[in-house]
């Protein structure tokens, strides 16, 4: 039974590591996009039209929102799994 628990914890740990890697790459994309926005001149930017400007702004906002949502999902998954591990450890101590 202990081997199964250990294997489950290792699997959860690897899953969280993969989620963290994905979030790291998403953060790099969001930071790059923010850097590009920072290069836009404050006065008289040369865009095709207001529609293009609005479209690109929406894309950046969606990207940042997606990243923040992914962070929240990771936090929730970590909390859920940590809660299960703590319960298991507490029940294991009671059995001894």
Phi and psi restraints in degrees (range 20) as a CNS / XPLOR table:
assign (resid 1 and name C) (resid 2 and name N)
       (resid 2 and name CA) (resid 2 and name C) 1.0 -63.6 20.0 2
assign (resid 2 and name N) (resid 2 and name CA)
       (resid 2 and name C) (resid 3 and name N) 1.0 -37.4 20.0 2
assign (resid 2 and name C) (resid 3 and name N)
       (resid 3 and name CA) (resid 3 and name C) 1.0 -63.3 20.0 2
assign (resid 3 and name N) (resid 3 and name CA)
       (resid 3 and name C) (resid 4 and name N) 1.0 -40.1 20.0 2
assign (resid 3 and name C) (resid 4 and name N)
       (resid 4 and name CA) (resid 4 and name C) 1.0 -64.5 20.0 2
assign (resid 4 and name N) (resid 4 and name CA)
       (resid 4 and name C) (resid 5 and name N) 1.0 -41.0 20.0 2
assign (resid 4 and name C) (resid 5 and name N)
       (resid 5 and name CA) (resid 5 and name C) 1.0 -64.1 20.0 2
assign (resid 5 and name N) (resid 5 and name CA)
       (resid 5 and name C) (resid 6 and name N) 1.0 -44.5 20.0 2
assign (resid 5 and name C) (resid 6 and name N)
       (resid 6 and name CA) (resid 6 and name C) 1.0 -62.2 20.0 2
assign (resid 6 and name N) (resid 6 and name CA)
       (resid 6 and name C) (resid 7 and name N) 1.0 -41.7 20.0 2
assign (resid 6 and name C) (resid 7 and name N)
       (resid 7 and name CA) (resid 7 and name C) 1.0 -63.9 20.0 2
assign (resid 7 and name N) (resid 7 and name CA)
       (resid 7 and name C) (resid 8 and name N) 1.0 -40.0 20.0 2
assign (resid 7 and name C) (resid 8 and name N)
       (resid 8 and name CA) (resid 8 and name C) 1.0 -64.4 20.0 2
assign (resid 8 and name N) (resid 8 and name CA)
       (resid 8 and name C) (resid 9 and name N) 1.0 -43.3 20.0 2
assign (resid 8 and name C) (resid 9 and name N)
       (resid 9 and name CA) (resid 9 and name C) 1.0 -64.7 20.0 2
assign (resid 9 and name N) (resid 9 and name CA)
       (resid 9 and name C) (resid 10 and name N) 1.0 -40.3 20.0 2
assign (resid 9 and name C) (resid 10 and name N)
       (resid 10 and name CA) (resid 10 and name C) 1.0 -62.8 20.0 2
assign (resid 10 and name N) (resid 10 and name CA)
       (resid 10 and name C) (resid 11 and name N) 1.0 -41.8 20.0 2
assign (resid 10 and name C) (resid 11 and name N)
       (resid 11 and name CA) (resid 11 and name C) 1.0 -63.4 20.0 2
assign (resid 11 and name N) (resid 11 and name CA)
       (resid 11 and name C) (resid 12 and name N) 1.0 -44.9 20.0 2
assign (resid 11 and name C) (resid 12 and name N)
       (resid 12 and name CA) (resid 12 and name C) 1.0 -61.9 20.0 2
assign (resid 12 and name N) (resid 12 and name CA)
       (resid 12 and name C) (resid 13 and name N) 1.0 -41.5 20.0 2
assign (resid 12 and name C) (resid 13 and name N)
       (resid 13 and name CA) (resid 13 and name C) 1.0 -62.2 20.0 2
assign (resid 13 and name N) (resid 13 and name CA)
       (resid 13 and name C) (resid 14 and name N) 1.0 -44.1 20.0 2
assign (resid 13 and name C) (resid 14 and name N)
       (resid 14 and name CA) (resid 14 and name C) 1.0 -64.5 20.0 2
assign (resid 14 and name N) (resid 14 and name CA)
       (resid 14 and name C) (resid 15 and name N) 1.0 -39.1 20.0 2
assign (resid 14 and name C) (resid 15 and name N)
       (resid 15 and name CA) (resid 15 and name C) 1.0 -62.4 20.0 2
assign (resid 15 and name N) (resid 15 and name CA)
       (resid 15 and name C) (resid 16 and name N) 1.0 -42.8 20.0 2
assign (resid 15 and name C) (resid 16 and name N)
       (resid 16 and name CA) (resid 16 and name C) 1.0 -66.5 20.0 2
assign (resid 16 and name N) (resid 16 and name CA)
       (resid 16 and name C) (resid 17 and name N) 1.0 -36.2 20.0 2
assign (resid 16 and name C) (resid 17 and name N)
       (resid 17 and name CA) (resid 17 and name C) 1.0 -63.1 20.0 2
assign (resid 17 and name N) (resid 17 and name CA)
       (resid 17 and name C) (resid 18 and name N) 1.0 -43.9 20.0 2
assign (resid 17 and name C) (resid 18 and name N)
       (resid 18 and name CA) (resid 18 and name C) 1.0 -63.9 20.0 2
assign (resid 18 and name N) (resid 18 and name CA)
       (resid 18 and name C) (resid 19 and name N) 1.0 -40.9 20.0 2
assign (resid 18 and name C) (resid 19 and name N)
       (resid 19 and name CA) (resid 19 and name C) 1.0 -61.6 20.0 2
assign (resid 19 and name N) (resid 19 and name CA)
       (resid 19 and name C) (resid 20 and name N) 1.0 -40.9 20.0 2
assign (resid 19 and name C) (resid 20 and name N)
       (resid 20 and name CA) (resid 20 and name C) 1.0 -64.3 20.0 2
assign (resid 20 and name N) (resid 20 and name CA)
       (resid 20 and name C) (resid 21 and name N) 1.0 -38.5 20.0 2
assign (resid 20 and name C) (resid 21 and name N)
       (resid 21 and name CA) (resid 21 and name C) 1.0 -63.5 20.0 2
assign (resid 21 and name N) (resid 21 and name CA)
       (resid 21 and name C) (resid 22 and name N) 1.0 -44.1 20.0 2
assign (resid 21 and name C) (resid 22 and name N)
       (resid 22 and name CA) (resid 22 and name C) 1.0 -60.2 20.0 2
assign (resid 22 and name N) (resid 22 and name CA)
       (resid 22 and name C) (resid 23 and name N) 1.0 -44.8 20.0 2
assign (resid 22 and name C) (resid 23 and name N)
       (resid 23 and name CA) (resid 23 and name C) 1.0 -64.4 20.0 2
assign (resid 23 and name N) (resid 23 and name CA)
       (resid 23 and name C) (resid 24 and name N) 1.0 -35.5 20.0 2
assign (resid 23 and name C) (resid 24 and name N)
       (resid 24 and name CA) (resid 24 and name C) 1.0 -62.1 20.0 2
assign (resid 24 and name N) (resid 24 and name CA)
       (resid 24 and name C) (resid 25 and name N) 1.0 -44.9 20.0 2
assign (resid 24 and name C) (resid 25 and name N)
       (resid 25 and name CA) (resid 25 and name C) 1.0 -66.4 20.0 2
assign (resid 25 and name N) (resid 25 and name CA)
       (resid 25 and name C) (resid 26 and name N) 1.0 -38.5 20.0 2
assign (resid 25 and name C) (resid 26 and name N)
       (resid 26 and name CA) (resid 26 and name C) 1.0 -63.3 20.0 2
assign (resid 26 and name N) (resid 26 and name CA)
       (resid 26 and name C) (resid 27 and name N) 1.0 -38.1 20.0 2
assign (resid 26 and name C) (resid 27 and name N)
       (resid 27 and name CA) (resid 27 and name C) 1.0 -66.9 20.0 2
assign (resid 27 and name N) (resid 27 and name CA)
       (resid 27 and name C) (resid 28 and name N) 1.0 -35.8 20.0 2
assign (resid 27 and name C) (resid 28 and name N)
       (resid 28 and name CA) (resid 28 and name C) 1.0 -64.4 20.0 2
assign (resid 28 and name N) (resid 28 and name CA)
       (resid 28 and name C) (resid 29 and name N) 1.0 -40.7 20.0 2
assign (resid 28 and name C) (resid 29 and name N)
       (resid 29 and name CA) (resid 29 and name C) 1.0 -64.0 20.0 2
assign (resid 29 and name N) (resid 29 and name CA)
       (resid 29 and name C) (resid 30 and name N) 1.0 -45.5 20.0 2
assign (resid 29 and name C) (resid 30 and name N)
       (resid 30 and name CA) (resid 30 and name C) 1.0 -63.0 20.0 2
assign (resid 30 and name N) (resid 30 and name CA)
       (resid 30 and name C) (resid 31 and name N) 1.0 -41.0 20.0 2
assign (resid 30 and name C) (resid 31 and name N)
       (resid 31 and name CA) (resid 31 and name C) 1.0 -65.9 20.0 2
assign (resid 31 and name N) (resid 31 and name CA)
       (resid 31 and name C) (resid 32 and name N) 1.0 -40.1 20.0 2
assign (resid 31 and name C) (resid 32 and name N)
       (resid 32 and name CA) (resid 32 and name C) 1.0 -63.3 20.0 2
assign (resid 32 and name N) (resid 32 and name CA)
       (resid 32 and name C) (resid 33 and name N) 1.0 -44.5 20.0 2
assign (resid 32 and name C) (resid 33 and name N)
       (resid 33 and name CA) (resid 33 and name C) 1.0 -63.5 20.0 2
assign (resid 33 and name N) (resid 33 and name CA)
       (resid 33 and name C) (resid 34 and name N) 1.0 -40.0 20.0 2
assign (resid 33 and name C) (resid 34 and name N)
       (resid 34 and name CA) (resid 34 and name C) 1.0 -64.4 20.0 2
assign (resid 34 and name N) (resid 34 and name CA)
       (resid 34 and name C) (resid 35 and name N) 1.0 -37.5 20.0 2
assign (resid 34 and name C) (resid 35 and name N)
       (resid 35 and name CA) (resid 35 and name C) 1.0 -63.4 20.0 2
assign (resid 35 and name N) (resid 35 and name CA)
       (resid 35 and name C) (resid 36 and name N) 1.0 -39.9 20.0 2
assign (resid 35 and name C) (resid 36 and name N)
       (resid 36 and name CA) (resid 36 and name C) 1.0 -63.7 20.0 2
assign (resid 36 and name N) (resid 36 and name CA)
       (resid 36 and name C) (resid 37 and name N) 1.0 -39.9 20.0 2
assign (resid 36 and name C) (resid 37 and name N)
       (resid 37 and name CA) (resid 37 and name C) 1.0 -65.0 20.0 2
assign (resid 37 and name N) (resid 37 and name CA)
       (resid 37 and name C) (resid 38 and name N) 1.0 -36.6 20.0 2
assign (resid 37 and name C) (resid 38 and name N)
       (resid 38 and name CA) (resid 38 and name C) 1.0 -64.0 20.0 2
assign (resid 38 and name N) (resid 38 and name CA)
       (resid 38 and name C) (resid 39 and name N) 1.0 -20.7 20.0 2
assign (resid 38 and name C) (resid 39 and name N)
       (resid 39 and name CA) (resid 39 and name C) 1.0 -85.5 20.0 2
assign (resid 39 and name N) (resid 39 and name CA)
       (resid 39 and name C) (resid 40 and name N) 1.0 -7.7 20.0 2
assign (resid 39 and name C) (resid 40 and name N)
       (resid 40 and name CA) (resid 40 and name C) 1.0 -71.8 20.0 2
assign (resid 40 and name N) (resid 40 and name CA)
       (resid 40 and name C) (resid 41 and name N) 1.0 130.2 20.0 2
assign (resid 40 and name C) (resid 41 and name N)
       (resid 41 and name CA) (resid 41 and name C) 1.0 -65.1 20.0 2
assign (resid 41 and name N) (resid 41 and name CA)
       (resid 41 and name C) (resid 42 and name N) 1.0 146.5 20.0 2
assign (resid 41 and name C) (resid 42 and name N)
       (resid 42 and name CA) (resid 42 and name C) 1.0 -70.2 20.0 2
assign (resid 42 and name N) (resid 42 and name CA)
       (resid 42 and name C) (resid 43 and name N) 1.0 -33.4 20.0 2
assign (resid 42 and name C) (resid 43 and name N)
       (resid 43 and name CA) (resid 43 and name C) 1.0 -116.5 20.0 2
assign (resid 43 and name N) (resid 43 and name CA)
       (resid 43 and name C) (resid 44 and name N) 1.0 135.5 20.0 2
assign (resid 43 and name C) (resid 44 and name N)
       (resid 44 and name CA) (resid 44 and name C) 1.0 52.8 20.0 2
assign (resid 44 and name N) (resid 44 and name CA)
       (resid 44 and name C) (resid 45 and name N) 1.0 54.3 20.0 2
assign (resid 44 and name C) (resid 45 and name N)
       (resid 45 and name CA) (resid 45 and name C) 1.0 -66.3 20.0 2
assign (resid 45 and name N) (resid 45 and name CA)
       (resid 45 and name C) (resid 46 and name N) 1.0 144.5 20.0 2
assign (resid 45 and name C) (resid 46 and name N)
       (resid 46 and name CA) (resid 46 and name C) 1.0 -95.7 20.0 2
assign (resid 46 and name N) (resid 46 and name CA)
       (resid 46 and name C) (resid 47 and name N) 1.0 92.2 20.0 2
assign (resid 46 and name C) (resid 47 and name N)
       (resid 47 and name CA) (resid 47 and name C) 1.0 -115.2 20.0 2
assign (resid 47 and name N) (resid 47 and name CA)
       (resid 47 and name C) (resid 48 and name N) 1.0 158.9 20.0 2
assign (resid 47 and name C) (resid 48 and name N)
       (resid 48 and name CA) (resid 48 and name C) 1.0 -59.2 20.0 2
assign (resid 48 and name N) (resid 48 and name CA)
       (resid 48 and name C) (resid 49 and name N) 1.0 -47.7 20.0 2
assign (resid 48 and name C) (resid 49 and name N)
       (resid 49 and name CA) (resid 49 and name C) 1.0 -166.3 20.0 2
assign (resid 49 and name N) (resid 49 and name CA)
       (resid 49 and name C) (resid 50 and name N) 1.0 176.1 20.0 2
assign (resid 49 and name C) (resid 50 and name N)
       (resid 50 and name CA) (resid 50 and name C) 1.0 -65.4 20.0 2
assign (resid 50 and name N) (resid 50 and name CA)
       (resid 50 and name C) (resid 51 and name N) 1.0 -31.7 20.0 2
assign (resid 50 and name C) (resid 51 and name N)
       (resid 51 and name CA) (resid 51 and name C) 1.0 -61.8 20.0 2
assign (resid 51 and name N) (resid 51 and name CA)
       (resid 51 and name C) (resid 52 and name N) 1.0 -42.5 20.0 2
assign (resid 51 and name C) (resid 52 and name N)
       (resid 52 and name CA) (resid 52 and name C) 1.0 -64.3 20.0 2
assign (resid 52 and name N) (resid 52 and name CA)
       (resid 52 and name C) (resid 53 and name N) 1.0 -43.5 20.0 2
assign (resid 52 and name C) (resid 53 and name N)
       (resid 53 and name CA) (resid 53 and name C) 1.0 -60.2 20.0 2
assign (resid 53 and name N) (resid 53 and name CA)
       (resid 53 and name C) (resid 54 and name N) 1.0 -45.8 20.0 2
assign (resid 53 and name C) (resid 54 and name N)
       (resid 54 and name CA) (resid 54 and name C) 1.0 -63.9 20.0 2
assign (resid 54 and name N) (resid 54 and name CA)
       (resid 54 and name C) (resid 55 and name N) 1.0 -41.0 20.0 2
assign (resid 54 and name C) (resid 55 and name N)
       (resid 55 and name CA) (resid 55 and name C) 1.0 -61.8 20.0 2
assign (resid 55 and name N) (resid 55 and name CA)
       (resid 55 and name C) (resid 56 and name N) 1.0 -46.2 20.0 2
assign (resid 55 and name C) (resid 56 and name N)
       (resid 56 and name CA) (resid 56 and name C) 1.0 -67.1 20.0 2
assign (resid 56 and name N) (resid 56 and name CA)
       (resid 56 and name C) (resid 57 and name N) 1.0 -36.8 20.0 2
assign (resid 56 and name C) (resid 57 and name N)
       (resid 57 and name CA) (resid 57 and name C) 1.0 -63.1 20.0 2
assign (resid 57 and name N) (resid 57 and name CA)
       (resid 57 and name C) (resid 58 and name N) 1.0 -41.0 20.0 2
assign (resid 57 and name C) (resid 58 and name N)
       (resid 58 and name CA) (resid 58 and name C) 1.0 -64.1 20.0 2
assign (resid 58 and name N) (resid 58 and name CA)
       (resid 58 and name C) (resid 59 and name N) 1.0 -40.5 20.0 2
assign (resid 58 and name C) (resid 59 and name N)
       (resid 59 and name CA) (resid 59 and name C) 1.0 -62.3 20.0 2
assign (resid 59 and name N) (resid 59 and name CA)
       (resid 59 and name C) (resid 60 and name N) 1.0 -43.0 20.0 2
assign (resid 59 and name C) (resid 60 and name N)
       (resid 60 and name CA) (resid 60 and name C) 1.0 -64.9 20.0 2
assign (resid 60 and name N) (resid 60 and name CA)
       (resid 60 and name C) (resid 61 and name N) 1.0 -43.9 20.0 2
assign (resid 60 and name C) (resid 61 and name N)
       (resid 61 and name CA) (resid 61 and name C) 1.0 -61.4 20.0 2
assign (resid 61 and name N) (resid 61 and name CA)
       (resid 61 and name C) (resid 62 and name N) 1.0 -41.7 20.0 2
assign (resid 61 and name C) (resid 62 and name N)
       (resid 62 and name CA) (resid 62 and name C) 1.0 -62.8 20.0 2
assign (resid 62 and name N) (resid 62 and name CA)
       (resid 62 and name C) (resid 63 and name N) 1.0 -41.2 20.0 2
assign (resid 62 and name C) (resid 63 and name N)
       (resid 63 and name CA) (resid 63 and name C) 1.0 -63.1 20.0 2
assign (resid 63 and name N) (resid 63 and name CA)
       (resid 63 and name C) (resid 64 and name N) 1.0 -46.8 20.0 2
assign (resid 63 and name C) (resid 64 and name N)
       (resid 64 and name CA) (resid 64 and name C) 1.0 -64.8 20.0 2
assign (resid 64 and name N) (resid 64 and name CA)
       (resid 64 and name C) (resid 65 and name N) 1.0 -41.6 20.0 2
assign (resid 64 and name C) (resid 65 and name N)
       (resid 65 and name CA) (resid 65 and name C) 1.0 -62.8 20.0 2
assign (resid 65 and name N) (resid 65 and name CA)
       (resid 65 and name C) (resid 66 and name N) 1.0 -41.4 20.0 2
assign (resid 65 and name C) (resid 66 and name N)
       (resid 66 and name CA) (resid 66 and name C) 1.0 -62.2 20.0 2
assign (resid 66 and name N) (resid 66 and name CA)
       (resid 66 and name C) (resid 67 and name N) 1.0 -42.4 20.0 2
assign (resid 66 and name C) (resid 67 and name N)
       (resid 67 and name CA) (resid 67 and name C) 1.0 -62.3 20.0 2
assign (resid 67 and name N) (resid 67 and name CA)
       (resid 67 and name C) (resid 68 and name N) 1.0 -46.6 20.0 2
assign (resid 67 and name C) (resid 68 and name N)
       (resid 68 and name CA) (resid 68 and name C) 1.0 -65.0 20.0 2
assign (resid 68 and name N) (resid 68 and name CA)
       (resid 68 and name C) (resid 69 and name N) 1.0 -37.7 20.0 2
assign (resid 68 and name C) (resid 69 and name N)
       (resid 69 and name CA) (resid 69 and name C) 1.0 -64.6 20.0 2
assign (resid 69 and name N) (resid 69 and name CA)
       (resid 69 and name C) (resid 70 and name N) 1.0 -40.1 20.0 2
assign (resid 69 and name C) (resid 70 and name N)
       (resid 70 and name CA) (resid 70 and name C) 1.0 -64.3 20.0 2
assign (resid 70 and name N) (resid 70 and name CA)
       (resid 70 and name C) (resid 71 and name N) 1.0 -38.5 20.0 2
assign (resid 70 and name C) (resid 71 and name N)
       (resid 71 and name CA) (resid 71 and name C) 1.0 -61.4 20.0 2
assign (resid 71 and name N) (resid 71 and name CA)
       (resid 71 and name C) (resid 72 and name N) 1.0 -42.2 20.0 2
assign (resid 71 and name C) (resid 72 and name N)
       (resid 72 and name CA) (resid 72 and name C) 1.0 -64.0 20.0 2
assign (resid 72 and name N) (resid 72 and name CA)
       (resid 72 and name C) (resid 73 and name N) 1.0 -41.0 20.0 2
assign (resid 72 and name C) (resid 73 and name N)
       (resid 73 and name CA) (resid 73 and name C) 1.0 -63.0 20.0 2
assign (resid 73 and name N) (resid 73 and name CA)
       (resid 73 and name C) (resid 74 and name N) 1.0 -42.1 20.0 2
assign (resid 73 and name C) (resid 74 and name N)
       (resid 74 and name CA) (resid 74 and name C) 1.0 -63.9 20.0 2
assign (resid 74 and name N) (resid 74 and name CA)
       (resid 74 and name C) (resid 75 and name N) 1.0 -43.3 20.0 2
assign (resid 74 and name C) (resid 75 and name N)
       (resid 75 and name CA) (resid 75 and name C) 1.0 -60.3 20.0 2
assign (resid 75 and name N) (resid 75 and name CA)
       (resid 75 and name C) (resid 76 and name N) 1.0 -42.4 20.0 2
assign (resid 75 and name C) (resid 76 and name N)
       (resid 76 and name CA) (resid 76 and name C) 1.0 -64.7 20.0 2
assign (resid 76 and name N) (resid 76 and name CA)
       (resid 76 and name C) (resid 77 and name N) 1.0 -42.6 20.0 2
assign (resid 76 and name C) (resid 77 and name N)
       (resid 77 and name CA) (resid 77 and name C) 1.0 -64.2 20.0 2
assign (resid 77 and name N) (resid 77 and name CA)
       (resid 77 and name C) (resid 78 and name N) 1.0 -42.6 20.0 2
assign (resid 77 and name C) (resid 78 and name N)
       (resid 78 and name CA) (resid 78 and name C) 1.0 -62.1 20.0 2
assign (resid 78 and name N) (resid 78 and name CA)
       (resid 78 and name C) (resid 79 and name N) 1.0 -43.8 20.0 2
assign (resid 78 and name C) (resid 79 and name N)
       (resid 79 and name CA) (resid 79 and name C) 1.0 -64.3 20.0 2
assign (resid 79 and name N) (resid 79 and name CA)
       (resid 79 and name C) (resid 80 and name N) 1.0 -43.7 20.0 2
assign (resid 79 and name C) (resid 80 and name N)
       (resid 80 and name CA) (resid 80 and name C) 1.0 -61.8 20.0 2
assign (resid 80 and name N) (resid 80 and name CA)
       (resid 80 and name C) (resid 81 and name N) 1.0 -49.2 20.0 2
assign (resid 80 and name C) (resid 81 and name N)
       (resid 81 and name CA) (resid 81 and name C) 1.0 -68.7 20.0 2
assign (resid 81 and name N) (resid 81 and name CA)
       (resid 81 and name C) (resid 82 and name N) 1.0 -37.0 20.0 2
assign (resid 81 and name C) (resid 82 and name N)
       (resid 82 and name CA) (resid 82 and name C) 1.0 -65.1 20.0 2
assign (resid 82 and name N) (resid 82 and name CA)
       (resid 82 and name C) (resid 83 and name N) 1.0 -38.5 20.0 2
assign (resid 82 and name C) (resid 83 and name N)
       (resid 83 and name CA) (resid 83 and name C) 1.0 -60.7 20.0 2
assign (resid 83 and name N) (resid 83 and name CA)
       (resid 83 and name C) (resid 84 and name N) 1.0 -41.9 20.0 2
assign (resid 83 and name C) (resid 84 and name N)
       (resid 84 and name CA) (resid 84 and name C) 1.0 -65.0 20.0 2
assign (resid 84 and name N) (resid 84 and name CA)
       (resid 84 and name C) (resid 85 and name N) 1.0 -40.9 20.0 2
assign (resid 84 and name C) (resid 85 and name N)
       (resid 85 and name CA) (resid 85 and name C) 1.0 -64.9 20.0 2
assign (resid 85 and name N) (resid 85 and name CA)
       (resid 85 and name C) (resid 86 and name N) 1.0 -43.2 20.0 2
assign (resid 85 and name C) (resid 86 and name N)
       (resid 86 and name CA) (resid 86 and name C) 1.0 -62.8 20.0 2
assign (resid 86 and name N) (resid 86 and name CA)
       (resid 86 and name C) (resid 87 and name N) 1.0 -43.0 20.0 2
assign (resid 86 and name C) (resid 87 and name N)
       (resid 87 and name CA) (resid 87 and name C) 1.0 -60.5 20.0 2
assign (resid 87 and name N) (resid 87 and name CA)
       (resid 87 and name C) (resid 88 and name N) 1.0 -42.0 20.0 2
assign (resid 87 and name C) (resid 88 and name N)
       (resid 88 and name CA) (resid 88 and name C) 1.0 -65.5 20.0 2
assign (resid 88 and name N) (resid 88 and name CA)
       (resid 88 and name C) (resid 89 and name N) 1.0 -41.5 20.0 2
assign (resid 88 and name C) (resid 89 and name N)
       (resid 89 and name CA) (resid 89 and name C) 1.0 -64.3 20.0 2
assign (resid 89 and name N) (resid 89 and name CA)
       (resid 89 and name C) (resid 90 and name N) 1.0 -40.7 20.0 2
assign (resid 89 and name C) (resid 90 and name N)
       (resid 90 and name CA) (resid 90 and name C) 1.0 -65.1 20.0 2
assign (resid 90 and name N) (resid 90 and name CA)
       (resid 90 and name C) (resid 91 and name N) 1.0 -40.8 20.0 2
assign (resid 90 and name C) (resid 91 and name N)
       (resid 91 and name CA) (resid 91 and name C) 1.0 -70.9 20.0 2
assign (resid 91 and name N) (resid 91 and name CA)
       (resid 91 and name C) (resid 92 and name N) 1.0 -31.2 20.0 2
assign (resid 91 and name C) (resid 92 and name N)
       (resid 92 and name CA) (resid 92 and name C) 1.0 -67.5 20.0 2
assign (resid 92 and name N) (resid 92 and name CA)
       (resid 92 and name C) (resid 93 and name N) 1.0 -36.0 20.0 2
assign (resid 92 and name C) (resid 93 and name N)
       (resid 93 and name CA) (resid 93 and name C) 1.0 -69.5 20.0 2
assign (resid 93 and name N) (resid 93 and name CA)
       (resid 93 and name C) (resid 94 and name N) 1.0 -33.8 20.0 2
assign (resid 93 and name C) (resid 94 and name N)
       (resid 94 and name CA) (resid 94 and name C) 1.0 -70.6 20.0 2
assign (resid 94 and name N) (resid 94 and name CA)
       (resid 94 and name C) (resid 95 and name N) 1.0 -28.1 20.0 2
assign (resid 94 and name C) (resid 95 and name N)
       (resid 95 and name CA) (resid 95 and name C) 1.0 -75.9 20.0 2
assign (resid 95 and name N) (resid 95 and name CA)
       (resid 95 and name C) (resid 96 and name N) 1.0 -24.4 20.0 2
